[in-house]
Amino acid sequence: MSCLFCQISQKKIPSQVQLDTDDIFAFNDIHPKAPVHILIIPKKHIPSTAEVEKIDTEILGKMILSAKKLAEKSNINQTGYRLVFNTKSHGGQIVDHLHLHLLGGKMLGPMA
């Protein structure tokens, strides 16, 4: 499989693993935009939020709960954090595998 994030979740490409479950894999972003910048991905290949189906609602819930757990682990749960899904090229998505950005550890500016 040529998907970068699929290869990372299968540990064919090294990463700084933060979480590894049956359905979810999370690792540090290699180009962090904040002191804490973790990517949370489903192990199932879903290209983006535009391709999410009703059957995927459970995995989306697991991604958000994983973000909460990782925010607590990273000690940013009390001060706050940002969760972001980028979708397709105009939304800023670079890798065609659904991923949730967890950002925190500093005051984050406005999105626009």
Backbone atoms as SQL, in Angstrom:
CREATE TABLE atoms (id INTEGER PRIMARY KEY, chain TEXT, resi INTEGER, resn TEXT, atom TEXT, x REAL, y REAL, z REAL);
INSERT INTO atoms VALUES
  (1, 'A', 1, 'MET', 'N', 0.847, -1.178, 0.000),
  (2, 'A', 1, 'MET', 'CA', 0.000, 0.000, 0.000),
  (3, 'A', 1, 'MET', 'C', 0.893, 1.242, 0.000),
  (4, 'A', 2, 'SER', 'N', 0.521, 2.234, -0.788),
  (5, 'A', 2, 'SER', 'CA', 1.365, 3.417, -0.930),
  (6, 'A', 2, 'SER', 'C', 0.976, 4.561, 0.003),
  (7, 'A', 3, 'CYS', 'N', -0.091, 4.418, 0.767),
  (8, 'A', 3, 'CYS', 'CA', -0.516, 5.485, 1.672),
  (9, 'A', 3, 'CYS', 'C', 0.506, 5.643, 2.802),
  (10, 'A', 4, 'LEU', 'N', 1.028, 6.844, 2.943),
  (11, 'A', 4, 'LEU', 'CA', 2.034, 7.135, 3.964),
  (12, 'A', 4, 'LEU', 'C', 1.533, 6.802, 5.366),
  (13, 'A', 5, 'PHE', 'N', 0.324, 7.235, 5.703),
  (14, 'A', 5, 'PHE', 'CA', -0.176, 7.008, 7.058),
  (15, 'A', 5, 'PHE', 'C', -0.518, 5.543, 7.311),
  (16, 'A', 6, 'CYS', 'N', -0.948, 4.820, 6.284),
  (17, 'A', 6, 'CYS', 'CA', -1.152, 3.371, 6.447),
  (18, 'A', 6, 'CYS', 'C', 0.179, 2.700, 6.771),
  (19, 'A', 7, 'GLN', 'N', 1.234, 3.108, 6.080),
  (20, 'A', 7, 'GLN', 'CA', 2.560, 2.538, 6.337),
  (21, 'A', 7, 'GLN', 'C', 3.045, 2.883, 7.744),
  (22, 'A', 8, 'ILE', 'N', 2.784, 4.098, 8.188),
  (23, 'A', 8, 'ILE', 'CA', 3.175, 4.498, 9.545),
  (24, 'A', 8, 'ILE', 'C', 2.406, 3.680, 10.576),
  (25, 'A', 9, 'SER', 'N', 1.087, 3.510, 10.379),
  (26, 'A', 9, 'SER', 'CA', 0.287, 2.756, 11.357),
  (27, 'A', 9, 'SER', 'C', 0.662, 1.277, 11.377),
  (28, 'A', 10, 'GLN', 'N', 1.207, 0.780, 10.270),
  (29, 'A', 10, 'GLN', 'CA', 1.675, -0.611, 10.206),
  (30, 'A', 10, 'GLN', 'C', 3.133, -0.730, 10.645),
  (31, 'A', 11, 'LYS', 'N', 3.699, 0.384, 11.076),
  (32, 'A', 11, 'LYS', 'CA', 5.079, 0.473, 11.573),
  (33, 'A', 11, 'LYS', 'C', 6.115, 0.090, 10.519),
  (34, 'A', 12, 'LYS', 'N', 5.766, 0.325, 9.257),
  (35, 'A', 12, 'LYS', 'CA', 6.721, 0.140, 8.164),
  (36, 'A', 12, 'LYS', 'C', 7.594, 1.382, 8.013),
  (37, 'A', 13, 'ILE', 'N', 7.096, 2.502, 8.530),
  (38, 'A', 13, 'ILE', 'CA', 7.838, 3.763, 8.564),
  (39, 'A', 13, 'ILE', 'C', 7.869, 4.194, 10.025),
  (40, 'A', 14, 'PRO', 'N', 9.044, 4.543, 10.555),
  (41, 'A', 14, 'PRO', 'CA', 9.128, 4.900, 11.974),
  (42, 'A', 14, 'PRO', 'C', 8.407, 6.213, 12.296),
  (43, 'A', 15, 'SER', 'N', 7.908, 6.284, 13.514),
  (44, 'A', 15, 'SER', 'CA', 7.257, 7.498, 14.007),
  (45, 'A', 15, 'SER', 'C', 7.358, 7.505, 15.527),
  (46, 'A', 16, 'GLN', 'N', 7.057, 8.648, 16.107),
  (47, 'A', 16, 'GLN', 'CA', 7.000, 8.760, 17.568),
  (48, 'A', 16, 'GLN', 'C', 5.572, 8.434, 17.990),
  (49, 'A', 17, 'VAL', 'N', 5.346, 7.170, 18.308),
  (50, 'A', 17, 'VAL', 'CA', 4.008, 6.657, 18.599),
  (51, 'A', 17, 'VAL', 'C', 3.505, 7.199, 19.935),
  (52, 'A', 18, 'GLN', 'N', 2.288, 7.702, 19.920),
  (53, 'A', 18, 'GLN', 'CA', 1.624, 8.179, 21.134),
  (54, 'A', 18, 'GLN', 'C', 0.512, 7.238, 21.587),
  (55, 'A', 19, 'LEU', 'N', -0.090, 6.511, 20.626),
  (56, 'A', 19, 'LEU', 'CA', -1.196, 5.611, 20.939),
  (57, 'A', 19, 'LEU', 'C', -1.314, 4.579, 19.826),
  (58, 'A', 20, 'ASP', 'N', -1.546, 3.329, 20.210),
  (59, 'A', 20, 'ASP', 'CA', -1.710, 2.252, 19.230),
  (60, 'A', 20, 'ASP', 'C', -2.748, 1.280, 19.772),
  (61, 'A', 21, 'THR', 'N', -3.944, 1.300, 19.176),
  (62, 'A', 21, 'THR', 'CA', -5.017, 0.389, 19.571),
  (63, 'A', 21, 'THR', 'C', -5.403, -0.441, 18.352),
  (64, 'A', 22, 'ASP', 'N', -6.437, -1.240, 18.484),
  (65, 'A', 22, 'ASP', 'CA', -6.893, -2.043, 17.347),
  (66, 'A', 22, 'ASP', 'C', -7.365, -1.176, 16.188),
  (67, 'A', 23, 'ASP', 'N', -7.945, -0.017, 16.488),
  (68, 'A', 23, 'ASP', 'CA', -8.555, 0.826, 15.459),
  (69, 'A', 23, 'ASP', 'C', -7.861, 2.154, 15.208),
  (70, 'A', 24, 'ILE', 'N', -7.108, 2.633, 16.190),
  (71, 'A', 24, 'ILE', 'CA', -6.553, 3.991, 16.158),
  (72, 'A', 24, 'ILE', 'C', -5.042, 3.950, 16.315),
  (73, 'A', 25, 'PHE', 'N', -4.378, 4.854, 15.592),
  (74, 'A', 25, 'PHE', 'CA', -2.934, 5.026, 15.726),
  (75, 'A', 25, 'PHE', 'C', -2.686, 6.524, 15.838),
  (76, 'A', 26, 'ALA', 'N', -1.834, 6.933, 16.759),
  (77, 'A', 26, 'ALA', 'CA', -1.521, 8.354, 16.935),
  (78, 'A', 26, 'ALA', 'C', -0.019, 8.531, 17.068),
  (79, 'A', 27, 'PHE', 'N', 0.488, 9.590, 16.454),
  (80, 'A', 27, 'PHE', 'CA', 1.925, 9.842, 16.446),
  (81, 'A', 27, 'PHE', 'C', 2.188, 11.338, 16.337),
  (82, 'A', 28, 'ASN', 'N', 3.387, 11.742, 16.736),
  (83, 'A', 28, 'ASN', 'CA', 3.765, 13.154, 16.670),
  (84, 'A', 28, 'ASN', 'C', 3.917, 13.599, 15.221),
  (85, 'A', 29, 'ASP', 'N', 3.408, 14.793, 14.928),
  (86, 'A', 29, 'ASP', 'CA', 3.578, 15.390, 13.605),
  (87, 'A', 29, 'ASP', 'C', 5.055, 15.713, 13.412),
  (88, 'A', 30, 'ILE', 'N', 5.589, 15.430, 12.229),
  (89, 'A', 30, 'ILE', 'CA', 7.022, 15.701, 11.992),
  (90, 'A', 30, 'ILE', 'C', 7.291, 17.183, 11.735),
  (91, 'A', 31, 'HIS', 'N', 6.236, 17.964, 11.486),
  (92, 'A', 31, 'HIS', 'CA', 6.362, 19.418, 11.322),
  (93, 'A', 31, 'HIS', 'C', 5.377, 20.089, 12.283),
  (94, 'A', 32, 'PRO', 'N', 5.654, 20.032, 13.596),
  (95, 'A', 32, 'PRO', 'CA', 4.674, 20.516, 14.573),
  (96, 'A', 32, 'PRO', 'C', 4.398, 22.009, 14.461),
  (97, 'A', 33, 'LYS', 'N', 3.121, 22.352, 14.623),
  (98, 'A', 33, 'LYS', 'CA', 2.673, 23.747, 14.615),
  (99, 'A', 33, 'LYS', 'C', 2.424, 24.259, 16.031),
  (100, 'A', 34, 'ALA', 'N', 2.662, 23.412, 17.019),
  (101, 'A', 34, 'ALA', 'CA', 2.497, 23.759, 18.435),
  (102, 'A', 34, 'ALA', 'C', 3.384, 22.812, 19.239),
  (103, 'A', 35, 'PRO', 'N', 3.664, 23.137, 20.503),
  (104, 'A', 35, 'PRO', 'CA', 4.482, 22.238, 21.322),
  (105, 'A', 35, 'PRO', 'C', 3.940, 20.808, 21.371),
  (106, 'A', 36, 'VAL', 'N', 2.618, 20.670, 21.399),
  (107, 'A', 36, 'VAL', 'CA', 1.988, 19.356, 21.268),
  (108, 'A', 36, 'VAL', 'C', 1.261, 19.356, 19.931),
  (109, 'A', 37, 'HIS', 'N', 1.659, 18.469, 19.036),
  (110, 'A', 37, 'HIS', 'CA', 0.991, 18.331, 17.734),
  (111, 'A', 37, 'HIS', 'C', 1.002, 16.851, 17.379),
  (112, 'A', 38, 'ILE', 'N', -0.119, 16.216, 17.648),
  (113, 'A', 38, 'ILE', 'CA', -0.256, 14.777, 17.454),
  (114, 'A', 38, 'ILE', 'C', -1.291, 14.525, 16.365),
  (115, 'A', 39, 'LEU', 'N', -0.987, 13.585, 15.478),
  (116, 'A', 39, 'LEU', 'CA', -1.929, 13.164, 14.448),
  (117, 'A', 39, 'LEU', 'C', -2.595, 11.874, 14.898),
  (118, 'A', 40, 'ILE', 'N', -3.904, 11.847, 14.833),
  (119, 'A', 40, 'ILE', 'CA', -4.696, 10.688, 15.247),
  (120, 'A', 40, 'ILE', 'C', -5.389, 10.154, 14.002),
  (121, 'A', 41, 'ILE', 'N', -5.103, 8.898, 13.661),
  (122, 'A', 41, 'ILE', 'CA', -5.635, 8.331, 12.421),
  (123, 'A', 41, 'ILE', 'C', -6.366, 7.017, 12.693),
  (124, 'A', 42, 'PRO', 'N', -7.344, 6.705, 11.837),
  (125, 'A', 42, 'PRO', 'CA', -7.916, 5.366, 11.903),
  (126, 'A', 42, 'PRO', 'C', -6.982, 4.402, 11.175),
  (127, 'A', 43, 'LYS', 'N', -6.891, 3.180, 11.646),
  (128, 'A', 43, 'LYS', 'CA', -6.087, 2.191, 10.923),
  (129, 'A', 43, 'LYS', 'C', -6.764, 1.805, 9.608),
  (130, 'A', 44, 'LYS', 'N', -8.089, 1.912, 9.584),
  (131, 'A', 44, 'LYS', 'CA', -8.829, 1.709, 8.337),
  (132, 'A', 44, 'LYS', 'C', -8.534, 2.888, 7.421),
  (133, 'A', 45, 'HIS', 'N', -8.220, 2.614, 6.168),
  (134, 'A', 45, 'HIS', 'CA', -7.930, 3.707, 5.236),
  (135, 'A', 45, 'HIS', 'C', -9.229, 4.395, 4.810),
  (136, 'A', 46, 'ILE', 'N', -9.343, 5.646, 5.201),
  (137, 'A', 46, 'ILE', 'CA', -10.425, 6.532, 4.765),
  (138, 'A', 46, 'ILE', 'C', -9.713, 7.774, 4.244),
  (139, 'A', 47, 'PRO', 'N', -9.906, 8.148, 2.978),
  (140, 'A', 47, 'PRO', 'CA', -9.142, 9.265, 2.419),
  (141, 'A', 47, 'PRO', 'C', -9.336, 10.609, 3.127),
  (142, 'A', 48, 'SER', 'N', -10.568, 10.959, 3.486),
  (143, 'A', 48, 'SER', 'CA', -10.818, 12.244, 4.150),
  (144, 'A', 48, 'SER', 'C', -12.212, 12.232, 4.764),
  (145, 'A', 49, 'THR', 'N', -12.576, 13.325, 5.434),
  (146, 'A', 49, 'THR', 'CA', -13.929, 13.409, 5.993),
  (147, 'A', 49, 'THR', 'C', -14.982, 13.383, 4.889),
  (148, 'A', 50, 'ALA', 'N', -14.614, 13.768, 3.672),
  (149, 'A', 50, 'ALA', 'CA', -15.557, 13.749, 2.549),
  (150, 'A', 50, 'ALA', 'C', -15.969, 12.326, 2.176),
  (151, 'A', 51, 'GLU', 'N', -15.171, 11.337, 2.556),
  (152, 'A', 51, 'GLU', 'CA', -15.470, 9.944, 2.234),
  (153, 'A', 51, 'GLU', 'C', -15.985, 9.148, 3.439),
  (154, 'A', 52, 'VAL', 'N', -16.218, 9.802, 4.553),
  (155, 'A', 52, 'VAL', 'CA', -16.723, 9.117, 5.742),
  (156, 'A', 52, 'VAL', 'C', -18.147, 8.624, 5.465),
  (157, 'A', 53, 'GLU', 'N', -18.413, 7.396, 5.866),
  (158, 'A', 53, 'GLU', 'CA', -19.742, 6.795, 5.715),
  (159, 'A', 53, 'GLU', 'C', -20.367, 6.611, 7.095),
  (160, 'A', 54, 'LYS', 'N', -21.650, 6.316, 7.128),
  (161, 'A', 54, 'LYS', 'CA', -22.342, 6.098, 8.396),
  (162, 'A', 54, 'LYS', 'C', -21.658, 5.005, 9.208),
  (163, 'A', 55, 'ILE', 'N', -21.143, 3.985, 8.547),
  (164, 'A', 55, 'ILE', 'CA', -20.462, 2.879, 9.230),
  (165, 'A', 55, 'ILE', 'C', -19.211, 3.350, 9.975),
  (166, 'A', 56, 'ASP', 'N', -18.679, 4.518, 9.600),
  (167, 'A', 56, 'ASP', 'CA', -17.444, 5.044, 10.197),
  (168, 'A', 56, 'ASP', 'C', -17.692, 5.902, 11.439),
  (169, 'A', 57, 'THR', 'N', -18.935, 6.082, 11.856),
  (170, 'A', 57, 'THR', 'CA', -19.204, 6.964, 12.996),
  (171, 'A', 57, 'THR', 'C', -18.527, 6.476, 14.274),
  (172, 'A', 58, 'GLU', 'N', -18.449, 5.175, 14.472),
  (173, 'A', 58, 'GLU', 'CA', -17.797, 4.658, 15.681),
  (174, 'A', 58, 'GLU', 'C', -16.310, 5.012, 15.687),
  (175, 'A', 59, 'ILE', 'N', -15.658, 4.882, 14.548),
  (176, 'A', 59, 'ILE', 'CA', -14.221, 5.182, 14.482),
  (177, 'A', 59, 'ILE', 'C', -13.986, 6.672, 14.712),
  (178, 'A', 60, 'LEU', 'N', -14.887, 7.528, 14.224),
  (179, 'A', 60, 'LEU', 'CA', -14.744, 8.969, 14.465),
  (180, 'A', 60, 'LEU', 'C', -14.859, 9.273, 15.953),
  (181, 'A', 61, 'GLY', 'N', -15.786, 8.620, 16.619),
  (182, 'A', 61, 'GLY', 'CA', -15.907, 8.781, 18.068),
  (183, 'A', 61, 'GLY', 'C', -14.653, 8.332, 18.793),
  (184, 'A', 62, 'LYS', 'N', -14.084, 7.223, 18.347),
  (185, 'A', 62, 'LYS', 'CA', -12.846, 6.724, 18.959),
  (186, 'A', 62, 'LYS', 'C', -11.697, 7.697, 18.738),
  (187, 'A', 63, 'MET', 'N', -11.674, 8.354, 17.571),
  (188, 'A', 63, 'MET', 'CA', -10.623, 9.337, 17.304),
  (189, 'A', 63, 'MET', 'C', -10.728, 10.508, 18.278),
  (190, 'A', 64, 'ILE', 'N', -11.943, 10.994, 18.503),
  (191, 'A', 64, 'ILE', 'CA', -12.127, 12.133, 19.403),
  (192, 'A', 64, 'ILE', 'C', -11.826, 11.739, 20.846),
  (193, 'A', 65, 'LEU', 'N', -12.264, 10.567, 21.270),
  (194, 'A', 65, 'LEU', 'CA', -11.945, 10.103, 22.626),
  (195, 'A', 65, 'LEU', 'C', -10.447, 9.874, 22.795),
  (196, 'A', 66, 'SER', 'N', -9.781, 9.432, 21.730),
  (197, 'A', 66, 'SER', 'CA', -8.324, 9.275, 21.776),
  (198, 'A', 66, 'SER', 'C', -7.653, 10.628, 21.931),
  (199, 'A', 67, 'ALA', 'N', -8.184, 11.647, 21.245),
  (200, 'A', 67, 'ALA', 'CA', -7.639, 13.001, 21.378),
  (201, 'A', 67, 'ALA', 'C', -7.766, 13.480, 22.817),
  (202, 'A', 68, 'LYS', 'N', -8.904, 13.228, 23.429),
  (203, 'A', 68, 'LYS', 'CA', -9.106, 13.612, 24.832),
  (204, 'A', 68, 'LYS', 'C', -8.079, 12.923, 25.724),
  (205, 'A', 69, 'LYS', 'N', -7.882, 11.628, 25.522),
  (206, 'A', 69, 'LYS', 'CA', -6.915, 10.855, 26.316),
  (207, 'A', 69, 'LYS', 'C', -5.492, 11.382, 26.104),
  (208, 'A', 70, 'LEU', 'N', -5.147, 11.691, 24.859),
  (209, 'A', 70, 'LEU', 'CA', -3.802, 12.194, 24.564),
  (210, 'A', 70, 'LEU', 'C', -3.598, 13.605, 25.110),
  (211, 'A', 71, 'ALA', 'N', -4.648, 14.420, 25.120),
  (212, 'A', 71, 'ALA', 'CA', -4.555, 15.757, 25.721),
  (213, 'A', 71, 'ALA', 'C', -4.267, 15.634, 27.213),
  (214, 'A', 72, 'GLU', 'N', -4.930, 14.688, 27.870),
  (215, 'A', 72, 'GLU', 'CA', -4.672, 14.449, 29.294),
  (216, 'A', 72, 'GLU', 'C', -3.241, 13.953, 29.500),
  (217, 'A', 73, 'LYS', 'N', -2.810, 13.007, 28.673),
  (218, 'A', 73, 'LYS', 'CA', -1.449, 12.454, 28.764),
  (219, 'A', 73, 'LYS', 'C', -0.399, 13.544, 28.549),
  (220, 'A', 74, 'SER', 'N', -0.704, 14.507, 27.672),
  (221, 'A', 74, 'SER', 'CA', 0.231, 15.591, 27.341),
  (222, 'A', 74, 'SER', 'C', 0.092, 16.797, 28.266),
  (223, 'A', 75, 'ASN', 'N', -0.793, 16.703, 29.255),
  (224, 'A', 75, 'ASN', 'CA', -1.020, 17.779, 30.226),
  (225, 'A', 75, 'ASN', 'C', -1.490, 19.086, 29.595),
  (226, 'A', 76, 'ILE', 'N', -2.317, 18.983, 28.560),
  (227, 'A', 76, 'ILE', 'CA', -2.892, 20.189, 27.956),
  (228, 'A', 76, 'ILE', 'C', -4.410, 20.228, 28.127),
  (229, 'A', 77, 'ASN', 'N', -4.958, 19.255, 28.822),
  (230, 'A', 77, 'ASN', 'CA', -6.412, 19.179, 28.968),
  (231, 'A', 77, 'ASN', 'C', -6.979, 20.322, 29.814),
  (232, 'A', 78, 'GLN', 'N', -6.218, 20.857, 30.742),
  (233, 'A', 78, 'GLN', 'CA', -6.721, 21.938, 31.600),
  (234, 'A', 78, 'GLN', 'C', -6.616, 23.312, 30.933),
  (235, 'A', 79, 'THR', 'N', -5.561, 23.531, 30.156),
  (236, 'A', 79, 'THR', 'CA', -5.361, 24.841, 29.524),
  (237, 'A', 79, 'THR', 'C', -6.068, 24.950, 28.182),
  (238, 'A', 80, 'GLY', 'N', -6.344, 23.830, 27.549),
  (239, 'A', 80, 'GLY', 'CA', -7.074, 23.834, 26.283),
  (240, 'A', 80, 'GLY', 'C', -6.239, 23.359, 25.112),
  (241, 'A', 81, 'TYR', 'N', -6.953, 22.973, 24.077),
  (242, 'A', 81, 'TYR', 'CA', -6.312, 22.442, 22.876),
  (243, 'A', 81, 'TYR', 'C', -7.267, 22.594, 21.696),
  (244, 'A', 82, 'ARG', 'N', -6.738, 22.353, 20.517),
  (245, 'A', 82, 'ARG', 'CA', -7.523, 22.461, 19.287),
  (246, 'A', 82, 'ARG', 'C', -7.521, 21.113, 18.579),
  (247, 'A', 83, 'LEU', 'N', -8.696, 20.738, 18.051),
  (248, 'A', 83, 'LEU', 'CA', -8.824, 19.554, 17.211),
  (249, 'A', 83, 'LEU', 'C', -9.212, 20.011, 15.815),
  (250, 'A', 84, 'VAL', 'N', -8.506, 19.495, 14.787),
  (251, 'A', 84, 'VAL', 'CA', -8.742, 19.944, 13.417),
  (252, 'A', 84, 'VAL', 'C', -8.726, 18.760, 12.457),
  (253, 'A', 85, 'PHE', 'N', -9.756, 18.697, 11.609),
  (254, 'A', 85, 'PHE', 'CA', -9.751, 17.826, 10.432),
  (255, 'A', 85, 'PHE', 'C', -9.582, 18.737, 9.221),
  (256, 'A', 86, 'ASN', 'N', -8.537, 18.565, 8.434),
  (257, 'A', 86, 'ASN', 'CA', -8.407, 19.259, 7.159),
  (258, 'A', 86, 'ASN', 'C', -8.961, 18.320, 6.084),
  (259, 'A', 87, 'THR', 'N', -9.750, 18.868, 5.152),
  (260, 'A', 87, 'THR', 'CA', -10.395, 18.033, 4.144),
  (261, 'A', 87, 'THR', 'C', -10.087, 18.539, 2.743),
  (262, 'A', 88, 'LYS', 'N', -9.485, 17.667, 1.953),
  (263, 'A', 88, 'LYS', 'CA', -9.132, 17.933, 0.551),
  (264, 'A', 88, 'LYS', 'C', -8.134, 19.102, 0.460),
  (265, 'A', 89, 'SER', 'N', -7.697, 19.402, -0.754),
  (266, 'A', 89, 'SER', 'CA', -6.604, 20.364, -0.940),
  (267, 'A', 89, 'SER', 'C', -6.968, 21.781, -0.486),
  (268, 'A', 90, 'HIS', 'N', -8.166, 22.248, -0.764),
  (269, 'A', 90, 'HIS', 'CA', -8.533, 23.610, -0.351),
  (270, 'A', 90, 'HIS', 'C', -8.712, 23.722, 1.152),
  (271, 'A', 91, 'GLY', 'N', -8.909, 22.605, 1.824),
  (272, 'A', 91, 'GLY', 'CA', -9.010, 22.593, 3.282),
  (273, 'A', 91, 'GLY', 'C', -7.671, 22.391, 3.961),
  (274, 'A', 92, 'GLY', 'N', -6.605, 22.247, 3.159),
  (275, 'A', 92, 'GLY', 'CA', -5.265, 22.111, 3.715),
  (276, 'A', 92, 'GLY', 'C', -4.803, 20.683, 3.942),
  (277, 'A', 93, 'GLN', 'N', -5.579, 19.691, 3.460),
  (278, 'A', 93, 'GLN', 'CA', -5.175, 18.296, 3.645),
  (279, 'A', 93, 'GLN', 'C', -4.029, 17.967, 2.697),
  (280, 'A', 94, 'ILE', 'N', -2.955, 17.402, 3.242),
  (281, 'A', 94, 'ILE', 'CA', -1.779, 17.051, 2.443),
  (282, 'A', 94, 'ILE', 'C', -1.708, 15.550, 2.203),
  (283, 'A', 95, 'VAL', 'N', -1.971, 14.749, 3.234),
  (284, 'A', 95, 'VAL', 'CA', -1.928, 13.288, 3.110),
  (285, 'A', 95, 'VAL', 'C', -3.360, 12.778, 2.985),
  (286, 'A', 96, 'ASP', 'N', -3.611, 11.974, 1.950),
  (287, 'A', 96, 'ASP', 'CA', -4.956, 11.458, 1.692),
  (288, 'A', 96, 'ASP', 'C', -5.286, 10.259, 2.573),
  (289, 'A', 97, 'HIS', 'N', -5.320, 10.510, 3.869),
  (290, 'A', 97, 'HIS', 'CA', -5.758, 9.537, 4.874),
  (291, 'A', 97, 'HIS', 'C', -6.336, 10.375, 6.000),
  (292, 'A', 98, 'LEU', 'N', -7.572, 10.114, 6.349),
  (293, 'A', 98, 'LEU', 'CA', -8.244, 10.864, 7.401),
  (294, 'A', 98, 'LEU', 'C', -7.342, 10.995, 8.623),
  (295, 'A', 99, 'HIS', 'N', -7.182, 12.206, 9.124),
  (296, 'A', 99, 'HIS', 'CA', -6.394, 12.407, 10.334),
  (297, 'A', 99, 'HIS', 'C', -6.892, 13.628, 11.097),
  (298, 'A', 100, 'LEU', 'N', -6.829, 13.476, 12.406),
  (299, 'A', 100, 'LEU', 'CA', -7.260, 14.518, 13.330),
  (300, 'A', 100, 'LEU', 'C', -6.023, 15.109, 13.988),
  (301, 'A', 101, 'HIS', 'N', -5.865, 16.422, 13.855),
  (302, 'A', 101, 'HIS', 'CA', -4.748, 17.116, 14.496),
  (303, 'A', 101, 'HIS', 'C', -5.146, 17.486, 15.920),
  (304, 'A', 102, 'LEU', 'N', -4.302, 17.142, 16.874),
  (305, 'A', 102, 'LEU', 'CA', -4.425, 17.597, 18.259),
  (306, 'A', 102, 'LEU', 'C', -3.293, 18.588, 18.483),
  (307, 'A', 103, 'LEU', 'N', -3.646, 19.847, 18.739),
  (308, 'A', 103, 'LEU', 'CA', -2.655, 20.907, 18.920),
  (309, 'A', 103, 'LEU', 'C', -2.857, 21.585, 20.266),
  (310, 'A', 104, 'GLY', 'N', -1.758, 21.856, 20.956),
  (311, 'A', 104, 'GLY', 'CA', -1.842, 22.560, 22.226),
  (312, 'A', 104, 'GLY', 'C', -0.475, 22.814, 22.817),
  (313, 'A', 105, 'GLY', 'N', -0.482, 23.249, 24.055),
  (314, 'A', 105, 'GLY', 'CA', 0.772, 23.539, 24.739),
  (315, 'A', 105, 'GLY', 'C', 1.182, 24.992, 24.676),
  (316, 'A', 106, 'LYS', 'N', 0.369, 25.821, 24.017),
  (317, 'A', 106, 'LYS', 'CA', 0.589, 27.266, 23.958),
  (318, 'A', 106, 'LYS', 'C', -0.735, 27.912, 23.569),
  (319, 'A', 107, 'MET', 'N', -0.804, 29.227, 23.702),
  (320, 'A', 107, 'MET', 'CA', -1.987, 29.958, 23.265),
  (321, 'A', 107, 'MET', 'C', -2.032, 29.893, 21.740),
  (322, 'A', 108, 'LEU', 'N', -3.113, 29.362, 21.200),
  (323, 'A', 108, 'LEU', 'CA', -3.259, 29.240, 19.754),
  (324, 'A', 108, 'LEU', 'C', -4.036, 30.438, 19.228),
  (325, 'A', 109, 'GLY', 'N', -3.585, 30.973, 18.113),
  (326, 'A', 109, 'GLY', 'CA', -4.220, 32.145, 17.530),
  (327, 'A', 109, 'GLY', 'C', -5.504, 31.803, 16.798),
  (328, 'A', 110, 'PRO', 'N', -6.143, 32.827, 16.236),
  (329, 'A', 110, 'PRO', 'CA', -7.376, 32.601, 15.480),
  (330, 'A', 110, 'PRO', 'C', -7.113, 31.750, 14.243),
  (331, 'A', 111, 'MET', 'N', -8.143, 31.081, 13.780),
  (332, 'A', 111, 'MET', 'CA', -8.009, 30.173, 12.639),
  (333, 'A', 111, 'MET', 'C', -7.890, 30.920, 11.317),
  (334, 'A', 112, 'ALA', 'N', -8.489, 32.075, 11.182),
  (335, 'A', 112, 'ALA', 'CA', -8.518, 32.753, 9.883),
  (336, 'A', 112, 'ALA', 'C', -7.310, 33.609, 9.648);
